[in-house]
Amino acid sequence: MNTMYGNGMKQLEERHVPTKVLKMEWSNKMDLLAIAKEHGEVSLHRLTWQRVWSLAAPKDKTLVTALAWRPDGKQLAVAYDSRDLLLVDVENKDIAFSKTTESKVTSLVWVQQEKPQKKDTIDSVLIKMNGLDYLPKLQSLVLRDTPEEENKIPKVQDTLNLLLVGMENSEVQILALGIFLCGSIKLVEVFNKECTVLNIHMPVDFSYLYVAIQYYYGSIEIVTIKLQECDTCWDDVYDLAFKHDQLLSSLDYLDQTMKNILETWEHVSLMEMELKLSSYCPEDPEMVSTDLLELLIYGILTERMDQFLKRDLTDKGIKKIGLSIESSHTNVQKLVVKQLSEVTNQILFQLVEISGMSLKKYECLGLTEHSVKKALRSVNGFLMKCNEVQIVIEESLTRYKLFFKWLYGMMIKLNDENSVHDPSLSDTSQQELNMLAEYINGLGETGAKAKDYKLDRVGQYFLDGDLECPYDTRSQWWSLLQDNPCLEENELIVTASRNHSLTQQFAELKADLMDIFAQRKTFFDKTFVMYDNVPLESPSGLSQGSTRVDMVDLPNHKLLVCCVRDFGAYDFGFYELMAYGDTQEVTQRSTTVFYSCDGTKQNLHDVQFYSPDYLSVLTETVDRASNRFSLFVQLSTSCVRSHCSTDGLTTCRIGQPNSVSSSNSSESCHTLTDYTCRMVENMAASSFAVSGIRKVAVLLSQSRHKVRLFEMEVDDEEDEDDDSAMDITRDSNLADETA
């Protein structure tokens, strides 16, 4: 027997998990393990089982259906049975992107292209030049009363990667950089039979797409799709996805800024003042403005107004409300000027670049000139509305200062009866007096409710509804457009909706920006060629919903596949497929593999490719003393491939056959010797997750409450010194123990 040097397992941790673990996935860049638990919770753990963070499900009674790491390890894709697909930043668990799929996601795979050495063209150089570096830097989004941290705008990825999404309705979607939909195919429309995607695989050269599907009656097939070159190549996909990623980052910043503005506006103390005004004369709302005007113009103080100023309002209360309103308006104005306008200008700059791309070959990717022009008009309209909000805030601040300054002066005069000097009007011009009189005259003219008092003109811009008091520009340009409606048809002239609020304008802008990348055409539609399907298993004996198919590619368009019919079965299928581009055919060589110990087959629980060279297998058996134990096997794929045949009738046995079983065995049953195995003591394992790149493994108990973490490929001597009870166990020793 051959001994595989360096395939020992060193146990690092064993932990009990209070909540059942459903799925596990290793990162190939860092020693991080993502686990999905009951109730949809996803948590991230280090190799020492230290928890990095935990993320709750987006909805109640939701379970995770698939996990996938971005190849650079900076994001984690999580799919739920509620059809939600999230991209989570590993560093801070922020949701970088989310979408709702048409059907439940059954498989997620994230692959990255090996960047070929090629000469840059003028187009590629211009596209990759980041013009945003020459625009003003965006400020931090940190709000008050929150820990300060550096504002982190997501960095655009410099290498093309694809998120492959397989769904229950047979649809396969290809998302460039995890967000841009560049390919979609519904296999049910191709085969006219209902099927579910079990797994997907794509080599790093993006030449083929392999899809494992299961039909409703149980049979499993591997669909091979050739992705051939055309006028539009993967570099063009990356260029457009690059711009899409930039635009989404800016849009996310804009969305967060709008939320910050609304949160800041909620702290405005106008409501307190409006409630006091509403209590002045509930039966006649206009009485408050009448009495205030008489006090301002004629100096007549009615008895009701005298009691109102002394009882309901105080000089300290007036001063406090006035300062609070001024501070809130100033903060909102800063957000509009420093953040809202600047990020909108960045989006405008990005759209100008995208509009140039829409005039070229990117139309086959769904980019149309009409959608970009529509978005440009929306962005310009939003900018005009931002300018309008700035003007309204400035005018409102002037009126508030005059109003509260006058009220504060009247309070001082009332409290000091011997005062001859009128502090409320000492340094007020006639123009300011006219403005103050006009402002007071507008109070209470719309109704008896407190919110109807027109103390404020700014808050209406942050409501999702038409403006109650639209701003009257009274400019010559506005008059010109009103008198000549034909000018609005000119693409160079942008007219803002006079009655729309800022929130409405933002919703329109967001919809138009998302419409730019709405699915119309895909690069995938014109470049894929369907090859012959390869059946893996016959319909008999299959348990739909518990089938597992794992795939890994080899050079020269070869694909290795292992298929488990049902967890608890005695064997699994091993396949070697090879695609031929000239004939569009796929050849198949296969064998059936089982584990036998002491002449008894062991139940199979899980099979995964550790790497292209090794296959990890988890089995379970019951010895003569009715003790259950599990074995973790590292099996050489080259050894299994050497026994594969085109007729698929060969059988391979892992383990040492005894003399009786070997004499009665069929000639087609081959014994595999190039493997190592380890007994898993004191735990009945049900599944595992491995990473050949990071050389780690984790085993999950059948109760799904206990996990064991292992370091793989350690030297045998090191493993023995560290944990003698967990020695690598050869079958000869195992047979002696169970005899």
C-alpha positions in Angstrom: 0.0 0.0 0.0 1.1 3.5 -0.8 1.4 5.9 2.1 0.3 9.5 1.3 2.9 11.7 3.0 1.6 14.9 4.5 -2.1 14.1 4.7 -2.4 13.9 8.4 -5.0 15.8 10.4 -4.2 17.8 13.4 -7.2 18.7 15.6 -7.3 22.4 16.5 -10.6 23.0 18.2 -13.8 21.2 19.2 -16.7 23.4 20.1 -20.4 23.0 21.0 -22.7 25.3 19.1 -26.0 26.2 20.8 -27.9 26.6 17.5 -28.0 24.0 14.8 -25.4 24.4 12.0 -26.9 23.9 8.5 -24.1 25.0 6.1 -20.4 25.7 6.3 -18.0 27.3 3.8 -14.2 28.0 4.1 -12.6 31.2 2.7 -9.7 30.4 0.3 -7.9 33.6 1.2 -8.1 33.7 5.1 -8.6 31.1 7.8 -12.2 32.1 8.2 -15.2 29.8 8.3 -18.8 31.0 7.4 -21.5 29.0 9.0 -25.3 29.2 8.5 -27.4 28.3 11.4 -31.1 27.8 12.2 -33.4 30.8 11.9 -31.1 32.2 9.1 -28.3 33.5 11.2 -24.9 33.6 9.5 -21.7 33.9 11.6 -18.0 34.2 10.8 -15.4 32.3 12.8 -11.6 32.1 12.8 -9.7 28.9 12.9 -9.6 29.2 16.7 -13.4 29.4 16.7 -13.3 33.1 17.7 -16.4 34.7 16.3 -15.8 37.7 14.1 -19.4 38.8 13.6 -22.9 37.5 13.4 -25.6 38.5 10.9 -29.3 38.0 11.5 -31.6 36.9 8.7 -33.3 39.7 6.7 -36.7 38.2 7.4 -38.3 36.0 10.1 -38.5 32.2 9.5 -35.8 32.3 6.9 -33.1 29.7 6.2 -29.8 30.0 4.3 -29.8 28.0 1.1 -26.3 28.7 -0.2 -23.0 30.4 0.7 -20.1 31.6 -1.5 -16.9 33.6 -0.8 -15.6 36.2 -3.2 -12.2 34.9 -4.5 -10.3 37.7 -2.7 -12.1 36.9 0.5 -13.5 40.4 1.1 -17.2 39.6 0.6 -19.5 36.7 1.4 -22.6 35.9 -0.8 -25.6 34.6 1.2 -28.8 33.3 -0.3 -32.0 32.7 1.7 -35.1 30.7 0.9 -37.0 34.0 1.0 -35.3 34.6 -2.4 -33.0 37.3 -0.9 -29.4 37.4 -2.1 -27.0 39.5 -0.1 -23.3 40.4 -0.5 -21.8 41.0 2.9 -18.6 42.8 3.6 -16.4 40.5 5.7 -14.7 43.3 7.6 -17.8 45.0 9.0 -20.7 42.8 7.9 -22.3 45.7 6.0 -24.6 44.8 3.2 -22.7 45.9 0.0 -25.4 44.7 -2.4 -28.8 43.0 -2.2 -31.3 41.7 -4.8 -34.4 39.5 -4.9 -34.2 36.5 -7.2 -37.1 35.1 -9.2 -36.8 31.7 -7.5 -35.1 30.1 -4.5 -31.3 29.9 -4.9 -29.9 26.4 -4.7 -26.3 27.0 -5.6 -23.7 29.8 -5.3 -20.2 29.7 -6.8 -17.8 32.6 -7.1 -15.0 32.3 -9.6 -12.2 34.8 -10.6 -10.6 35.0 -14.0 -6.9 34.5 -14.5 -6.0 37.8 -16.0 -4.3 37.1 -19.4 -1.3 39.2 -20.5 -2.6 41.5 -23.2 -1.9 44.8 -24.7 -4.0 47.7 -23.4 -6.1 49.5 -26.0 -7.1 53.1 -26.0 -10.6 52.2 -24.9 -9.5 50.0 -22.0 -7.0 52.7 -20.8 -9.7 55.4 -20.9 -12.2 53.3 -19.0 -9.8 52.3 -16.3 -8.7 55.9 -15.7 -10.5 56.9 -12.5 -11.8 60.4 -13.3 -13.3 60.6 -9.8 -9.8 61.2 -8.4 -10.0 64.7 -9.9 -13.3 65.5 -8.2 -13.7 66.7 -4.6 -13.4 63.9 -2.1 -16.6 62.8 -0.4 -16.9 63.5 3.3 -17.6 60.9 5.9 -21.1 59.7 6.4 -20.7 59.6 10.2 -23.6 61.2 12.1 -23.5 62.9 15.4 -23.3 60.8 18.6 -21.7 57.9 16.7 -18.1 56.7 17.0 -16.0 58.4 14.4 -14.5 56.2 11.7 -13.0 56.7 8.4 -15.6 56.9 5.6 -14.8 53.8 3.4 -16.1 54.0 -0.1 -15.9 50.4 -1.5 -12.9 50.0 -3.7 -13.6 48.8 -7.2 -12.3 45.3 -8.0 -9.4 45.3 -10.5 -10.0 41.7 -11.7 -13.1 40.2 -13.3 -14.9 37.7 -11.1 -18.3 36.1 -11.7 -20.9 35.1 -9.1 -22.8 32.0 -10.5 -26.3 31.7 -9.2 -28.3 28.5 -9.7 -32.0 28.5 -8.8 -34.8 26.1 -8.2 -36.6 27.1 -11.4 -33.5 25.9 -13.5 -32.3 29.4 -14.1 -28.6 30.2 -14.0 -27.5 33.8 -13.6 -24.0 35.2 -14.1 -23.3 38.3 -12.1 -20.0 40.1 -13.0 -18.3 41.5 -9.9 -21.2 40.0 -8.0 -23.7 42.7 -9.0 -23.9 43.2 -12.8 -26.1 40.7 -14.6 -24.2 39.8 -17.7 -25.7 36.3 -18.4 -28.9 34.4 -17.8 -30.3 31.1 -19.1 -33.4 29.1 -18.1 -32.6 25.5 -18.8 -36.3 24.5 -18.5 -36.9 26.5 -21.7 -34.0 24.7 -23.4 -35.0 21.1 -22.4 -38.8 21.6 -22.0 -38.6 19.7 -18.7 -38.7 21.0 -15.1 -35.4 20.7 -13.4 -33.5 22.2 -10.4 -29.9 23.4 -10.4 -27.8 21.3 -8.0 -24.4 22.9 -8.5 -22.4 25.0 -11.0 -18.7 25.1 -11.9 -16.6 27.3 -14.2 -12.9 27.0 -14.9 -10.8 30.1 -14.3 -10.4 30.7 -18.0 -14.2 31.1 -18.3 -14.2 28.8 -21.3 -17.0 26.4 -20.1 -19.9 26.4 -17.8 -20.9 23.1 -16.2 -24.3 22.9 -14.5 -25.5 19.9 -12.6 -29.3 19.6 -12.8 -31.9 17.2 -11.4 -35.2 16.6 -13.2 -38.4 16.4 -11.3 -38.5 12.6 -11.8 -35.0 12.2 -10.2 -32.4 11.8 -12.9 -29.3 13.9 -12.8 -27.4 15.3 -15.7 -24.3 17.6 -16.3 -25.1 20.4 -18.8 -21.9 21.6 -20.6 -22.1 25.0 -22.1 -19.2 26.4 -24.2 -18.6 30.2 -23.9 -17.1 31.2 -27.2 -15.5 34.5 -28.2 -17.5 37.1 -30.2 -17.4 40.8 -30.9 -17.9 41.5 -27.2 -15.5 39.7 -24.9 -15.1 39.3 -21.2 -13.0 42.5 -21.0 -16.0 44.5 -22.2 -18.1 42.8 -19.5 -15.5 43.9 -16.9 -15.5 47.4 -18.2 -19.2 47.8 -17.9 -19.3 46.0 -14.6 -16.6 48.3 -13.4 -18.7 51.4 -14.1 -21.8 49.7 -12.6 -19.9 49.1 -9.4 -18.7 52.7 -9.3 -22.2 54.0 -9.8 -23.8 51.7 -7.2 -21.2 52.8 -4.7 -22.0 56.5 -5.3 -25.8 55.7 -5.3 -25.4 54.0 -1.9 -23.6 57.1 -0.6 -26.4 59.3 -1.9 -29.0 57.1 -0.3 -27.3 57.2 3.0 -26.9 60.9 2.8 -30.7 61.3 2.2 -31.3 59.1 5.3 -28.9 61.3 7.3 -30.8 64.4 6.2 -34.1 63.0 7.3 -32.7 61.9 10.6 -31.2 65.3 11.2 -34.5 67.0 10.3 -36.4 64.9 12.8 -34.6 66.7 15.6 -35.9 70.1 14.5 -38.0 71.7 17.3 -40.6 73.2 15.1 -43.3 70.9 16.3 -43.1 72.4 19.9 -43.6 75.9 18.5 -46.4 74.7 16.2 -48.2 73.1 19.1 -48.0 76.3 21.1 -49.5 78.3 18.2 -52.3 75.8 17.7 -53.3 76.2 21.4 -53.6 80.0 21.0 -57.1 79.9 19.5 -58.2 76.5 18.3 -61.6 77.7 17.1 -60.0 80.3 14.8 -56.5 79.4 13.5 -56.0 82.7 11.8 -56.4 84.6 15.0 -52.8 84.1 16.0 -51.5 85.8 12.8 -54.0 88.6 13.2 -53.0 89.4 16.8 -49.2 89.1 16.0 -49.6 91.5 13.1 -51.4 94.0 15.2 -48.6 93.8 17.8 -46.0 94.2 15.1 -47.5 97.0 13.1 -49.7 99.0 15.6 -48.1 97.9 18.8 -51.5 96.7 20.1 -51.2 93.9 22.6 -54.5 92.0 23.1 -55.3 90.4 26.4 -55.2 86.9 24.8 -51.7 87.6 23.3 -50.4 89.0 26.6 -51.4 85.9 28.4 -50.0 83.7 25.6 -46.6 85.4 25.7 -46.3 85.3 29.5 -47.9 81.9 30.1 -47.2 79.6 27.1 -44.0 81.3 25.9 -41.1 82.5 28.0 -38.0 84.5 27.0 -35.8 81.5 27.7 -38.1 79.1 25.9 -38.2 81.4 22.8 -34.4 81.7 22.7 -33.9 77.9 23.1 -36.4 77.1 20.3 -34.9 79.7 18.0 -31.3 78.4 18.5 -32.4 74.8 18.0 -34.2 75.6 14.8 -31.3 77.6 13.5 -28.8 74.8 14.3 -30.9 72.1 12.7 -31.4 74.1 9.5 -27.7 74.8 9.3 -26.8 71.1 9.7 -29.3 70.1 7.0 -27.9 72.9 4.8 -24.3 71.5 5.3 -25.5 68.0 4.3 -27.1 69.3 1.2 -24.2 71.4 0.1 -21.2 69.3 1.2 -22.5 65.8 0.6 -25.7 65.6 -1.4 -24.6 68.0 -4.1 -21.1 66.7 -4.4 -22.0 63.0 -4.7 -24.7 63.9 -7.2 -22.1 65.7 -9.3 -20.0 62.5 -9.1 -22.9 60.5 -10.4 -23.4 63.0 -13.2 -19.7 62.6 -14.1 -20.0 58.8 -14.1 -23.1 59.0 -16.3 -21.3 61.1 -18.9 -18.7 58.4 -19.1 -21.4 55.7 -19.4 -23.2 57.7 -22.1 -20.1 57.5 -24.2 -20.0 53.7 -23.7 -23.6 53.4 -24.8 -22.7 54.7 -28.2 -20.3 51.8 -28.9 -20.4 48.0 -28.6 -21.9 47.8 -25.1 -25.4 47.7 -26.3 -25.3 43.9 -26.5 -24.8 44.0 -22.7 -28.1 45.8 -22.2 -26.7 49.4 -22.2 -28.9 51.7 -24.2 -28.5 55.3 -25.1 -32.1 56.1 -24.2 -31.8 54.8 -20.6 -28.6 56.8 -20.0 -30.1 60.0 -21.4 -33.1 59.6 -19.2 -30.9 59.1 -16.1 -28.9 62.2 -17.0 -32.1 64.3 -17.1 -33.1 62.9 -13.7 -29.7 63.7 -12.2 -29.8 67.2 -13.5 -33.3 67.6 -12.2 -32.2 66.3 -8.8 -29.4 68.9 -8.7 -31.8 71.7 -9.5 -34.1 70.5 -6.7 -31.0 70.5 -4.3 -30.3 74.1 -5.3 -33.9 74.9 -4.6 -33.7 73.4 -1.2 -30.6 75.4 -0.4 -32.4 78.6 -1.3 -35.5 77.7 0.7 -33.3 76.9 3.8 -31.5 80.2 3.4 -34.7 82.2 3.2 -36.3 80.2 6.0 -33.3 80.9 8.3 -33.6 84.6 7.6 -37.3 84.6 8.5 -36.8 82.4 11.6 -34.1 84.7 12.9 -36.3 87.8 12.4 -39.4 86.1 13.9 -37.7 84.7 17.0 -35.6 87.9 17.5 -38.8 90.0 17.5 -40.6 87.6 19.8 -37.6 87.5 22.2 -37.5 91.3 22.2 -41.3 91.5 23.0 -40.8 89.1 25.9 -38.1 91.3 27.3 -40.3 94.3 26.9 -43.2 92.7 28.6 -41.1 91.5 31.5 -39.5 95.0 32.0 -42.4 97.4 32.0 -40.1 100.4 32.7 -38.2 99.8 29.4 -38.6 102.6 26.9 -36.2 101.1 24.3 -37.8 98.5 22.0 -35.1 95.8 21.6 -37.2 93.8 19.0 -37.0 96.5 16.2 -33.9 98.4 17.1 -31.7 97.4 14.1 -34.4 96.0 11.7 -34.6 97.5 8.2 -37.9 98.2 6.4 -37.3 95.4 4.0 -36.9 93.0 6.9 -40.0 94.3 8.6 -42.0 93.7 5.4 -40.5 90.1 5.2 -41.5 89.6 8.9 -45.0 90.9 8.3 -45.4 88.6 5.3 -44.2 85.6 7.3 -46.6 86.3 10.2 -49.5 86.8 7.8 -49.0 83.3 6.4 -49.3 81.5 9.8 -52.4 79.5 10.3 -54.0 80.1 7.0 -54.4 76.4 6.0 -56.3 74.9 8.9 -56.7 74.2 12.6 -54.2 71.4 12.9 -50.9 72.1 14.4 -49.0 70.6 11.5 -50.8 73.0 9.1 -49.3 76.1 10.6 -46.9 77.4 8.0 -44.0 78.0 10.4 -41.8 75.8 8.1 -41.2 75.6 4.4 -38.3 73.2 4.4 -39.8 70.0 5.9 -42.1 69.5 2.9 -39.1 68.8 0.7 -38.3 65.7 2.8 -41.8 64.1 2.6 -42.8 61.6 0.0 -45.5 63.7 -1.5 -46.1 66.8 -3.6 -45.1 70.2 -2.1 -47.9 72.1 -0.3 -46.1 75.4 -0.9 -44.0 75.1 -4.1 -41.2 77.6 -4.4 -41.9 80.4 -6.8 -38.7 81.2 -8.7 -40.2 84.2 -10.5 -37.3 84.2 -12.9 -37.2 85.2 -16.5 -35.9 81.7 -17.5 -39.0 80.1 -15.9 -41.3 82.5 -17.7 -39.6 81.7 -21.0 -40.1 78.0 -20.5 -43.7 78.5 -19.5 -44.4 80.6 -22.6 -42.5 78.2 -24.9 -43.4 74.6 -24.1 -41.5 73.4 -27.2 -38.2 74.2 -25.5 -38.8 71.3 -23.1 -38.3 68.9 -26.0 -34.7 70.0 -26.3 -32.3 67.4 -24.7 -30.0 70.1 -23.5 -32.7 71.9 -21.5 -33.6 70.3 -18.1 -36.7 71.4 -16.3 -37.2 70.4 -12.6 -40.7 69.3 -11.5 -42.0 72.3 -9.6 -44.3 70.4 -7.3 -42.1 67.4 -6.6 -40.3 67.1 -3.2 -36.7 66.3 -2.9 -37.6 62.8 -1.7 -39.8 62.3 -4.8 -37.0 63.5 -7.1 -34.6 61.1 -5.4 -36.9 58.2 -5.9 -37.2 59.1 -9.6 -33.4 59.4 -9.9 -32.8 56.1 -8.2 -35.3 54.3 -10.5 -33.7 55.7 -13.6 -30.2 54.8 -12.5 -31.2 51.2 -11.8 -33.0 51.1 -15.2 -29.7 51.7 -17.0 -28.5 48.2 -16.0 -31.9 46.5 -16.2 -31.8 43.1 -18.0 -32.6 43.6 -21.7 -29.8 41.8 -23.5 -26.9 39.8 -22.2 -23.5 39.0 -23.5 -24.3 35.4 -22.6 -27.2 35.1 -25.1 -24.9 35.3 -28.1 -21.9 33.4 -26.9 -23.0 30.1 -25.4 -23.2 26.8 -27.2 -25.0 23.8 -25.6 -23.1 20.5 -25.7 -24.4 17.0 -25.2 -25.8 16.4 -21.7 -24.1 13.7 -19.6 -26.4 11.6 -17.4 -25.0 10.7 -14.0 -27.5 8.4 -12.3 -30.5 6.4 -13.3 -33.8 7.6 -11.8 -34.1 4.5 -9.6 -33.1 4.8 -6.0 -32.8 8.6 -6.0 -34.1 10.7 -3.2 -34.9 14.1 -4.6 -33.6 17.0 -2.4 -30.8 15.1 -0.7 -28.5 14.6 -3.8 -25.1 16.1 -3.7 -22.9 16.8 -6.8 -19.4 18.2 -6.5 -17.2 19.3 -9.4 -13.6 20.3 -10.0 -11.8 21.0 -13.3 -8.5 19.7 -14.7 -6.4 21.0 -17.6 -7.5 20.3 -21.2 -11.2 20.8 -20.5 -11.6 17.8 -18.2 -14.1 17.8 -15.4 -14.2 15.5 -12.3 -17.6 14.9 -10.8 -18.7 13.0 -7.7 -22.4 12.3 -7.1 -24.0 11.1 -3.9 -27.4 9.7 -4.5 -28.6 9.9 -0.9 -26.8 10.6 2.3 -26.6 7.2 4.0 -26.1 5.3 0.8 -23.2 2.8 0.5 -21.5 4.2 -2.6 -21.1 7.2 -4.8 -20.5 7.8 -8.5 -17.2 9.2 -9.8 -17.0 10.6 -13.3 -14.4 12.1 -15.6 -15.8 14.2 -18.4 -14.0 15.8 -21.3 -15.4 18.3 -23.7 -14.4 18.5 -27.4 -14.8 21.9 -29.0 -14.7 20.7 -32.6 -17.5 18.1 -32.3 -19.4 19.7 -29.4 -19.4 16.3 -27.6 -18.6 15.3 -24.0 -17.1 11.9 -23.3 -17.7 10.2 -20.0 -15.6 7.7 -18.0 -17.0 6.6 -14.6 -16.8 4.2 -11.8 -18.7 3.4 -8.6 -16.8 3.9 -5.3 -17.6 2.4 -1.9 -15.8 1.9 1.4 -15.6 -1.6 2.8 -14.2 -2.6 6.2 -14.2 -6.2 7.4 -16.3 -7.1 4.4 -19.1 -4.6 5.3 -19.9 -1.5 3.3 -20.0 1.7 5.3 -22.7 4.3 5.0 -21.7 7.4 3.1 -22.5 10.8 4.6 -20.6 13.4 2.6 -18.2 13.7 -0.4 -16.3 16.9 -1.5 -13.3 17.6 -3.6 -10.5 18.7 -1.3 -8.5 19.7 -4.4 -8.2 18.5 -8.0 -5.8 15.8 -6.6 -7.7 14.6 -3.6 -11.3 13.7 -2.7 -12.6 13.9 0.9 -15.0 11.2 1.9 -16.9 10.8 5.2 -18.4 7.4 6.1 -20.0 5.8 9.1 -20.2 2.1 10.3 -21.4 0.1 13.2 -18.9 -2.5 14.6 -19.8 -5.8 16.2 -20.2 -4.2 19.6 -22.9 -1.9 18.1 -20.6 1.1 18.4 -20.9 3.8 15.7 -17.9 5.5 14.4 -17.0 7.7 11.5 -14.0 7.7 9.1 -12.6 10.7 7.3 -10.9 9.6 4.0 -8.5 11.5 1.8 -8.6 9.7 -1.6 -6.3 10.3 -4.5 -8.4 11.2 -7.6 -5.7 9.9 -10.0 -6.0 6.5 -8.4 -9.8 6.5 -9.0 -9.4 7.9 -12.5 -7.2 5.0 -13.5 -10.1 2.6 -12.9 -12.8 4.6 -14.7 -14.3 3.1 -17.8 -16.6 4.3 -20.6 -19.2 1.6 -19.9 -19.5 2.7 -16.2 -19.7 -0.8 -14.9 -16.5 -0.9 -12.9 -16.5 -0.7 -9.1 -13.8 0.6 -6.8 -13.4 -0.4 -3.2 -11.7 1.8 -0.6 -10.3 -0.5 2.2 -8.5 -3.8 2.6 -10.6 -6.7 1.5 -10.3 -9.9 3.6 -9.6 -13.2 2.0 -13.3 -14.2 1.9 -14.5 -11.1 0.2 -11.6 -11.0 -2.2 -12.2 -14.5 -3.4 -15.9 -13.9 -4.0 -15.5 -10.4 -5.4 -16.1 -9.6 -9.0 -13.2 -9.1 -11.3 -14.4 -5.5 -12.1 -14.1 -4.5 -8.5 -10.8 -2.7 -8.0 -9.1 -2.0 -4.7 -7.9 1.6 -4.1 -4.7 1.8 -2.1 -3.7 5.5 -2.6 -5.5 7.0 0.3 -5.4 7.8 4.0 -8.1 7.7 6.5 -8.7 8.7 10.1 -11.2 7.5 12.7 -13.3 10.2 14.1 -13.6 9.3 17.8 -16.4 10.2 20.2 -18.4 11.9 17.5 -20.8 10.7 14.8 -20.1 13.1 12.0 -22.7 13.9 9.3 -21.0 16.4 7.0 -17.9 18.5 6.6 -16.3 21.4 4.8 -12.7 21.4 3.4 -10.4 23.8 1.7 -7.3 22.4 0.0 -5.9 25.9 -0.6 -6.0 26.8 3.2 -5.4 23.1 4.2 -8.2 23.1 6.7 -11.3 21.0 7.5 -14.3 21.1 9.8 -16.5 18.2 10.7 -20.1 18.6 11.9 -21.8 16.1 14.2 -25.1 14.4 13.3 -26.8 16.5 16.0 -25.4 19.6 14.2 -24.4 21.1 17.5 -20.8 20.1 17.6 -17.9 21.0 15.3 -14.3 19.9 15.1 -11.7 22.0 13.3 -8.6 20.4 11.7 -5.4 21.5 10.1 -4.7 19.3 7.1 -1.5 18.0 5.4 0.5 18.0 8.6 3.5 15.6 8.9 2.7 12.2 10.4 5.2 12.6 13.2 3.9 16.0 14.2 0.4 14.6 14.2 1.4 11.7 16.4 3.2 13.8 18.9 0.3 16.3 19.1 -2.6 13.9 19.5 -1.8 10.2 19.6 -5.4 9.2 20.1 -6.2 10.6 16.6 -3.5 8.8 14.7 -3.9 8.1 11.0 -5.5 4.7 10.9 -4.9 2.3 8.1 -7.5 -0.3 7.2 -5.3 -3.2 8.4 -5.4 -1.7 11.9 -9.1 -0.9 11.7 -9.9 -4.4 10.7 -8.1 -5.8 13.7 -10.1 -3.5 16.0 -13.5 -4.4 14.6 -12.8 -8.1 14.3 
